[in-house]
Amino acid sequence: MSDDEKNQAKAARHKERMAQRKALVDAAVARATEERGVVIVLTGDGKGKSSSAFGTALRAAGHGFKVGIAQFIKGTWECGERNILAKLPNVEFHVMGTGFTWETQDAEQDKAAAQACWAECKHLLADESVRLVVFDELTYMLNYKYLDKDEVLATIKARPKDQSVIITGRGAKKYLEELADTFSEVKSVKHAFHAGVAAQKGIEW
């Protein structure tokens, strides 16, 4: 077989594989006919959970949808995403404001701050005009029992039909996996910080 014939055969095999893949994708798209909001949980010990959530918030806002964001844990840090998103007219931003729990070392203070933040933002889950709600680092608030798990779950389940919710944070429990329509676990393979590289503005926050 000549080189030209080999190339033609290779191209034919590639075309056949792509046709098969397209048929599978088209079939999956055809089956996905239900239209409603979804719950997305982003957990795991890897970097990128909040970045993904904020990126999706920016995507939704870019389409003109109203977005609500509640940021737990990291509220005292400057946040590049918040610097942009909070300025957008269709984004409502709430911040817990006490910072990392290992910095405050005051469980009661953190619990009160978490409950205050939840009280300020939970109305978003009853607002049909809000298309996306992001609860950044909510898993910590649930795991530490700073918030009532049953109330949080019930409020999310009772949200408007077309509203989506993103929950981020390490250590998401089984009940969040059961709640989620999409559940992603980000695995840490390497992180610059563990090699002694300082956290960088514009990269980590």
C-alpha positions as CSV (number, residue, x, y, z in Angstrom):
1,M,0.0,0.0,0.0
2,S,1.4,3.4,-1.0
3,D,1.7,6.3,1.4
4,D,-1.2,8.0,-0.3
5,E,-3.4,5.0,0.1
6,K,-2.4,4.7,3.8
7,N,-3.3,8.3,4.3
8,Q,-6.7,7.9,2.6
9,A,-7.4,4.8,4.7
10,K,-6.4,6.7,7.9
11,A,-8.7,9.6,6.9
12,A,-11.6,7.2,6.2
13,R,-11.2,5.5,9.6
14,H,-11.1,8.9,11.3
15,K,-14.2,10.0,9.5
16,E,-16.0,6.8,10.5
17,R,-15.0,7.3,14.2
18,M,-16.2,10.9,14.1
19,A,-19.5,9.9,12.5
20,Q,-20.1,7.3,15.2
21,R,-19.2,9.9,17.9
22,K,-21.5,12.5,16.4
23,A,-24.3,9.9,16.3
24,L,-23.9,9.3,20.0
25,V,-23.7,13.0,20.9
26,D,-26.8,13.7,18.7
27,A,-28.7,10.9,20.4
28,A,-27.8,12.2,23.9
29,V,-28.8,15.7,22.9
30,A,-32.1,14.4,21.6
31,R,-32.8,12.6,24.9
32,A,-32.1,15.7,27.0
33,T,-35.5,17.4,26.6
34,E,-36.3,18.4,30.2
35,E,-35.8,22.1,30.8
36,R,-35.2,23.2,34.4
37,G,-32.6,24.6,36.7
38,V,-29.9,22.3,38.1
39,V,-27.9,22.0,41.3
40,I,-24.2,21.8,40.7
41,V,-21.8,20.8,43.5
42,L,-18.1,21.4,43.1
43,T,-16.0,19.7,45.8
44,G,-12.6,18.0,46.3
45,D,-9.2,19.1,47.5
46,G,-8.1,20.5,44.2
47,K,-7.8,24.1,43.0
48,G,-10.5,25.6,40.8
49,K,-13.9,25.1,42.5
50,S,-14.7,28.7,43.2
51,S,-13.0,29.8,40.0
52,S,-15.4,27.5,38.1
53,A,-18.4,28.8,40.0
54,F,-17.5,32.4,39.5
55,G,-16.8,31.7,35.8
56,T,-20.3,30.3,35.5
57,A,-21.8,33.3,37.3
58,L,-20.0,35.6,34.8
59,R,-21.3,33.5,31.9
60,A,-24.9,33.8,33.2
61,A,-24.5,37.5,33.8
62,G,-23.1,37.9,30.3
63,H,-26.3,36.5,29.0
64,G,-28.3,39.2,30.9
65,F,-29.5,36.8,33.6
66,K,-29.8,37.9,37.2
67,V,-27.3,36.2,39.5
68,G,-27.0,36.0,43.3
69,I,-23.7,35.1,45.0
70,A,-23.0,34.4,48.7
71,Q,-19.4,34.1,49.6
72,F,-18.6,32.2,52.9
73,I,-15.2,31.8,54.6
74,K,-13.1,34.1,52.4
75,G,-14.9,37.3,52.9
76,T,-12.1,39.4,54.4
77,W,-9.8,38.8,51.4
78,E,-9.9,41.0,48.3
79,C,-11.4,38.9,45.6
80,G,-10.8,39.7,41.9
81,E,-14.0,38.0,40.8
82,R,-16.0,40.0,43.4
83,N,-14.3,43.2,42.1
84,I,-15.9,42.6,38.7
85,L,-19.1,40.8,39.5
86,A,-20.3,43.0,42.3
87,K,-20.2,46.0,39.9
88,L,-22.6,44.4,37.4
89,P,-26.2,45.6,37.7
90,N,-27.7,42.1,37.4
91,V,-25.5,40.6,40.2
92,E,-26.3,40.6,43.9
93,F,-23.3,39.8,46.1
94,H,-23.3,38.8,49.8
95,V,-20.2,38.2,51.9
96,M,-19.9,36.4,55.2
97,G,-17.0,38.8,56.1
98,T,-15.2,37.1,58.9
99,G,-12.5,35.4,56.9
100,F,-11.1,31.9,57.2
101,T,-12.3,30.0,60.3
102,W,-8.7,29.1,61.3
103,E,-7.9,32.8,61.4
104,T,-10.9,33.9,63.6
105,Q,-10.6,30.8,65.9
106,D,-14.0,31.8,67.2
107,A,-16.7,29.3,66.4
108,E,-19.5,31.4,67.8
109,Q,-18.5,34.4,65.8
110,D,-18.2,32.4,62.6
111,K,-21.6,30.7,63.2
112,A,-23.3,34.1,63.8
113,A,-21.6,35.5,60.6
114,A,-22.7,32.5,58.6
115,Q,-26.3,32.7,59.8
116,A,-26.4,36.4,59.1
117,C,-25.1,35.8,55.5
118,W,-27.6,33.1,54.9
119,A,-30.4,35.2,56.2
120,E,-29.4,38.0,53.9
121,C,-29.1,35.8,50.8
122,K,-31.7,33.0,51.1
123,H,-34.4,35.3,49.6
124,L,-32.5,34.7,46.3
125,L,-33.8,31.1,46.3
126,A,-37.4,32.4,46.2
127,D,-36.9,35.0,43.5
128,E,-38.0,33.7,40.1
129,S,-36.1,36.5,38.3
130,V,-32.8,35.1,39.6
131,R,-31.4,32.6,37.2
132,L,-28.3,31.4,39.1
133,V,-27.3,31.4,42.8
134,V,-23.7,30.6,43.8
135,F,-23.0,29.5,47.4
136,D,-19.2,29.7,47.6
137,E,-17.7,27.5,50.3
138,L,-21.1,26.5,51.7
139,T,-19.9,23.0,52.4
140,Y,-17.8,24.3,55.4
141,M,-20.9,26.0,56.9
142,L,-22.8,22.8,56.7
143,N,-20.0,20.5,57.9
144,Y,-19.3,22.8,60.9
145,K,-23.1,22.9,61.6
146,Y,-23.1,26.7,61.4
147,L,-26.2,26.5,59.3
148,D,-29.2,24.2,59.6
149,K,-28.7,21.5,57.0
150,D,-32.4,20.7,56.7
151,E,-33.3,24.3,56.2
152,V,-30.7,24.9,53.6
153,L,-31.6,21.7,51.6
154,A,-35.3,22.4,51.8
155,T,-34.9,26.0,50.6
156,I,-32.8,24.9,47.7
157,K,-35.3,22.2,46.8
158,A,-38.1,24.7,46.9
159,R,-36.4,27.2,44.6
160,P,-38.1,28.3,41.3
161,K,-38.1,25.7,38.6
162,D,-35.7,27.5,36.2
163,Q,-33.2,28.6,38.8
164,S,-29.8,26.9,39.1
165,V,-27.6,26.7,42.2
166,I,-23.9,26.1,42.5
167,I,-22.4,25.0,45.8
168,T,-18.6,24.9,46.3
169,G,-16.2,23.7,49.0
170,R,-14.3,20.7,50.2
171,G,-15.8,17.7,51.9
172,A,-19.3,17.7,50.3
173,K,-21.3,15.1,52.1
174,K,-23.4,12.4,50.6
175,Y,-26.6,14.4,51.0
176,L,-25.2,17.1,48.7
177,E,-24.3,14.5,46.1
178,E,-27.9,13.2,46.3
179,L,-29.2,16.7,46.0
180,A,-27.0,17.5,43.0
181,D,-27.8,17.1,39.3
182,T,-24.1,17.6,38.6
183,F,-21.5,16.6,41.1
184,S,-17.8,17.2,40.3
185,E,-14.8,16.3,42.5
186,V,-11.7,18.3,41.8
187,K,-8.6,16.3,42.6
188,S,-5.3,17.9,43.7
189,V,-2.3,16.4,41.9
190,K,0.1,19.2,42.4
191,H,-0.2,22.7,43.9
192,A,2.5,25.4,43.8
193,F,1.8,26.4,47.4
194,H,3.0,23.1,48.6
195,A,6.3,23.7,46.8
196,G,6.7,26.9,48.7
197,V,5.3,29.3,46.0
198,A,3.4,32.2,47.6
199,A,-0.3,32.7,46.7
200,Q,-0.6,35.2,44.0
201,K,-3.0,38.1,43.4
202,G,-4.9,37.4,40.2
203,I,-4.3,33.7,40.5
204,E,-5.5,32.5,43.9
205,W,-7.7,35.5,44.6
